[in-house]
């Protein structure tokens, strides 16, 4: 992982209070806080997703749109490592099949 490789003290990455565990703890706290605050606001009428409980007003419609946008564009970020690992094999395969060098060179960046 790029973060691990860029660390000066790599042994601090996976310690009990290291970078990885603290980041996961922060995400857990944020998700729990949002869930708790959503339950406080809507009570037992809360939907499976907090966005289902929002009213159909322009501000909340914009929030729903931004939420959908963020989820949609987070998938390429999640796949970055897998694509980064597979790309040399894919590039070699395309080179063997005599695909356009322009396309290969363009996607190489």
FENGIPE-V638207 format. One record per backbone hydrogen bond with DSSP energy under -1.0 kcal/mol. NH is the residue of the N-H (numbers start at 0). CO is the residue of the C=O. E is the energy in kcal/mol with one decimal. If there is no record, write none. Layout:
NH&CO&E  NH&CO&E
//
This chain:
4&0&-2.4  5&1&-1.7  11&8&-1.8  12&9&-1.8  17&14&-2.2  18&11&-1.5  19&12&-2.1  21&17&-2.2  22&18&-2.2  23&19&-2.2  24&20&-2.4  25&21&-2.3  26&22&-2.0  27&23&-2.4  28&24&-2.5  29&25&-2.4  30&26&-2.6  31&27&-2.5  32&28&-2.6  33&29&-2.4  34&30&-2.4  35&31&-2.8  36&32&-2.8  37&33&-2.3  38&34&-2.1  39&35&-2.4  40&36&-2.1  41&37&-2.5  42&38&-2.5  44&41&-1.4  45&42&-1.3  51&48&-1.6  52&49&-1.1  56&54&-1.4  60&56&-2.5  61&57&-2.1  62&58&-1.9  63&59&-2.4  64&60&-2.3  65&61&-2.6  66&62&-2.3  67&63&-2.4  68&64&-2.5  69&65&-2.5  70&66&-2.2  71&67&-2.5  72&68&-2.2  77&73&-2.0  78&74&-1.9  82&78&-2.7  83&79&-2.7  84&80&-2.1  85&81&-2.1  86&82&-2.2  89&85&-2.1  90&86&-3.1  91&87&-2.3  92&88&-2.2  93&89&-2.5  94&90&-2.3  95&91&-2.1  96&92&-1.5  97&94&-1.2  98&93&-2.1  103&99&-1.8  104&100&-3.1  105&101&-2.2  106&102&-2.4  108&105&-1.0
//
